[in-house]
Amino acid sequence: MSNKWILLAYAALFFGVVSGYELYSDNTYMVALAGVTLAVLGVGAWLWSVQPKKDKD
C-alpha cells in the first residue's frame, strides 16, 4: 500500500472519530479510548509507511 493510501485511511479514521465526538463526549473512558486508538493507529500507520520497499524479483 502506498503512503498516500495509508495517509488517506488514517485521515478518514481521524475525521470519523473527531466528527462523532458528541456521541461519546459524556463518557470519559470512551474519550480516552478514542485518543489511545488514534495514537496507536497513527504510530502504526507511520511505522508501516516507513518500511523499506520490498521489490519482487
C-alpha positions in Angstrom: 0.0 0.0 0.0 1.4 3.4 -0.9 1.9 6.1 1.6 -0.9 8.2 0.1 -3.4 5.4 0.8 -2.1 5.0 4.4 -2.5 8.7 5.0 -5.9 8.8 3.4 -7.1 5.8 5.5 -5.8 7.4 8.7 -7.3 10.8 7.8 -10.7 9.2 7.3 -10.5 7.4 10.6 -9.4 10.6 12.4 -12.3 12.5 10.8 -14.7 9.8 11.8 -13.6 9.7 15.4 -13.5 13.5 15.8 -16.8 14.2 14.0 -18.5 11.6 16.2 -17.1 13.2 19.4 -20.5 14.4 20.6 -21.8 10.8 20.7 -19.3 9.8 23.4 -18.2 13.1 24.9 -20.0 12.4 28.2 -18.1 9.1 28.8 -14.5 9.8 30.0 -13.5 6.2 29.2 -14.7 6.4 25.6 -12.9 9.7 25.1 -9.7 8.1 26.4 -10.2 5.1 24.2 -10.7 7.3 21.2 -7.4 9.1 22.0 -5.5 6.0 22.6 -6.9 4.4 19.4 -5.9 7.4 17.3 -2.4 7.5 18.8 -1.7 3.8 18.4 -3.1 3.6 14.9 -1.2 6.8 14.0 2.1 5.3 15.2 1.2 2.0 13.4 0.5 3.8 10.2 3.7 5.8 10.4 5.7 2.6 11.1 4.0 0.9 8.2 4.7 3.8 5.8 8.5 3.9 6.7 9.1 0.3 6.0 11.6 -0.3 3.2 10.1 -1.3 -0.1 10.4 -4.9 -0.9 10.9 -5.4 -4.7 9.5 -8.6 -6.2 12.2 -10.3 -8.2 
